[in-house]
Amino acid sequence: MPANCGASDANNLATELYSTTDAESRDSFGNGNKFVVPTIAKGKVCSAL
């Protein structure tokens, strides 16, 4: 099962702003990367794959 990373609106957590499943061909973490810790810097999410 692939990992998923998402972002929600801070004022309403039910509103999802982004998910890696939105553009899965570009943003997918793949099957073996469930333990990659995403880091947020200057408003961007970075992860070492």
ROKEKOL-308292 format. One line per 4 residues: number of its first residue (from 1); their letters; for each residue y, z, x of N, C-alpha, C. Coordinates in Angstrom, 2 decimals. Each point is the difference from the previous one (the first is absolute). Layout:
BEGIN
NUM> A> Y:Z:X:Y:Z:X:Y:Z:X; ...
! end
This chain:
BEGIN
1> MPAN> -1.18:0.00:0.84:1.18:0.00:-0.84:1.25:0.00:0.89; 0.90:-0.95:-0.19:1.20:-0.08:0.83:0.97:1.15:-0.25; 0.76:0.33:1.03:1.03:1.03:-0.14:1.21:-0.59:-0.71; 0.84:0.85:-0.56:1.16:-0.43:-0.75:1.19:0.87:0.37
5> CGAS> 1.17:-0.59:0.16:1.23:0.73:0.29:1.01:-0.42:-1.06; 0.74:0.96:-0.55:0.96:-0.34:-1.04:1.27:0.82:0.12; 1.02:-0.42:-0.73:1.27:0.70:-0.04:0.44:0.13:-1.45; 0.52:1.18:-0.33:0.46:0.26:-1.36:1.48:0.35:-0.01
9> DANN> 0.63:-0.17:-1.14:1.39:0.38:-0.20:0.09:1.53:0.07; 0.89:0.53:0.82:0.12:1.46:0.17:0.49:0.68:-1.28; 0.72:-0.70:-0.85:0.50:0.58:-1.25:-1.04:-0.05:-1.11; -0.95:-0.92:0.10:-1.04:-0.13:-1.01:-1.28:-0.46:0.71
13> LATE> -0.87:0.95:0.30:-1.20:-0.32:0.78:-0.98:-0.93:-0.73; 0.19:-0.17:-1.29:-0.85:-0.92:-0.76:0.38:-1.46:0.26; 1.17:-0.23:0.58:0.46:-1.35:0.31:-0.40:-0.36:1.43; -0.97:-0.89:0.11:-0.45:-0.44:1.32:0.89:-1.14:0.49
17> LYST> 0.58:0.17:1.17:0.87:-1.02:0.57:-0.76:-1.02:0.83; -1.06:0.45:0.66:-0.76:-0.87:0.89:-1.42:0.52:0.15; -0.91:-0.90:0.18:-1.39:0.33:0.31:-0.56:-1.09:0.90; -0.88:0.38:0.92:-0.59:-1.02:0.87:-0.86:-0.98:-0.80
21> TDAE> -0.36:0.35:-1.22:-0.76:-0.93:-0.82:0.89:-1.06:-0.64; 1.34:0.15:0.06:0.91:-1.01:-0.54:-0.12:-1.32:0.76; -0.07:0.07:1.30:-0.15:-1.19:0.86:-1.16:0.27:0.95; -1.18:0.14:-0.57:-1.16:0.46:0.75:-0.37:-0.89:1.18
25> SRDS> 0.21:-1.29:-0.11:-0.35:-0.88:1.12:0.90:0.27:1.21; 1.21:0.48:-0.23:0.93:0.28:1.08:-0.04:1.46:0.45; -0.15:0.94:-0.95:0.21:1.42:0.28:-1.26:0.86:-0.02; -1.16:-0.60:-0.14:-1.23:0.76:-0.11:-0.34:0.76:1.29
29> FGNG> -0.44:1.25:-0.15:-0.45:0.79:1.14:-1.42:-0.35:0.41; -0.77:-0.57:-0.91:-1.39:-0.34:0.30:-0.93:1.17:-0.30; -1.27:-0.20:0.25:-1.01:1.01:-0.34:-0.12:1.13:1.01; 0.24:-0.23:1.26:-0.27:1.02:1.01:1.19:0.87:0.36
33> NKFV> 1.08:-0.07:-0.73:1.22:0.68:0.41:0.46:1.09:-0.96; -0.93:0.76:-0.54:0.36:1.04:-0.95:0.71:1.18:0.65; -0.12:0.16:1.30:0.57:1.16:0.68:1.23:-0.35:0.83; 0.60:-1.16:-0.25:1.25:-0.38:0.65:1.12:0.74:-0.70
37> VPTI> 0.81:0.73:0.76:1.09:0.78:-0.59:1.27:-0.85:0.02; 0.54:-0.33:-1.18:1.26:-0.75:-0.02:1.17:0.89:0.41; 0.95:-0.56:0.71:1.20:0.71:0.44:1.21:-0.69:-0.61; 0.94:0.79:-0.51:1.21:-0.55:-0.60:1.15:0.18:0.98
41> AKGK> 0.67:-1.09:0.35:1.13:0.03:0.93:1.08:-0.96:-0.50; 1.20:0.50:-0.18:1.14:-0.80:-0.45:-0.31:-0.74:-1.29; -0.72:0.65:-0.91:-0.30:-0.58:-1.29:-1.12:-1.02:-0.02; -0.71:-0.16:1.11:-1.12:-0.94:0.07:-1.28:0.75:0.30
45> VCSA> -1.10:-0.48:-0.56:-1.31:0.60:0.24:-0.68:-0.77:1.12; -0.40:0.72:1.04:-0.67:-0.61:1.15:-1.38:0.63:0.16; -0.96:-0.81:0.39:-1.34:0.53:0.29:-0.61:-0.81:1.12; -0.74:0.67:0.86:-0.69:-0.66:1.10:-1.36:-0.45:-0.48
49> L> -0.26:-1.28:0.03:-1.30:-0.50:-0.45:-0.78:-0.53:1.15
! end
